[in-house]
Amino acid sequence: MKILLISFSHYPTLQNYLYLLKSNLIKNKIEVFSLGNKKILTTYDTLDNSFFVECIDNASPTRSNIQLFFKQYKKICSIIDKIDPDAILFTSKHIWNFMLMSYMKKKKKRIFHVFHDPIGHTGTNVSKGVVIYNKIISKYLSGIIVHSDISLNNTIKYIKPKCRVKKVPLGEKKWLTYIKPDKFKNKLLIFGRISTYKGCEFIPVLAEELINQKLDCKIVVAGKALDDVDENLISKIPKYGNIEFRNEFIPEHELDEYFYSTDASLILHKSISQSGVIIDAYRHGHPIICFDIDGISEFINKDTALVAPRFDINILVKNIKKLYNNFEKYREMSINAYNYGESIFSKDKMADMIFTFITEINGDKKK
């Protein structure tokens, strides 16, 4: 059996997903190929049977994106023909995916797609576009893969695909060796792209309350602010003395430094379907401090997270105090977070379930 994995994304996290999945699918003793972005930013080996095409840093239907696609259309089609896969899995959304599907259907290929955020996130500029994209491409698909209960429910309720939908663990990262914390750093981390759905407006409010409560704790905010975030808010955040703000894309090789120099991860999201930041938090032994929002309960428990009622900053700060009141309890939460994350975000289980799902639909049996 031959499986072709495709992602034209320039994001390191999505490239990591592609090549880690490839590595783990190969363990099933099948032929696995990949077609990816020529701009390689992954921290993982791309392995044999890898093909690359030139892409721009944009997955949307822009004029330049469409022009570049047609320049490379023949090359991409020839790669697919040369591989002649039994199944094709798109591991991230991209306008090129849609533009290739008619050709793939003519070649009678089974097409699968991962829906990371089936309906996008409320308040973001791209949420409507995500729904339209997923509804259109679902007509071409033999199967859809999601990574959470809320994504499964949203796909069925709003996308209404005729094909099967399968939930599998989000095993997009290799697990690290656990490093036992030896002291508090008195810093909490907000990591990743800054967007409205991630509750960025709560950052100044939280900073003020930490000052009011005389809590010796800084908030480290590391990530590029997206276009949906108010510029006044972005200019306001770094003015607080208890906030360290780096408003730019954080290279993958700097990720460990941010997590290991802080005590826990703040998840201020207003909505969540899955979270690579929670995975990274757990990999580094970070407990989670968050609000009780829809979807969050699938990824945390009482031993790994301190949860405040929905958008209640006062309780959130009380939980931060609780974290810093007992170092031994904190250290216990740290190892619990590490172990729990490794169990629910299994890369091996993700690959095995995807393989089984594809072979079942293709009518093959795992040997």
Secondary structure by P-SEA (a helix, b strand, c coil): cbbbbbbccccaaaaaaaaaaaaaaaccccbbbbbbbcccccccccccbbbbbbbcccccccaaaaaaaaaaaaaaaaaaaaacccbbbbccccaaaaaaaaaaaaaccbbbbbbcccccccccccaaaaaaaaaaacccccbbbbccaaaaaaaaccccccbbbbbbcccccccccbbbbcccccbbbbcccccccccccaaaaaaaaaaaacccbbbbbbbbbcccccaaaaaaaacccccccccccccccaaaaaaaaccbbbbccccccccaaaaaaaaabbbbbbccccccccccccccccccccccaaaaaaaaaaaaccaaaaaaaaaaaaaaaaaaacaaaaaaaaaaaaaaaaccccc
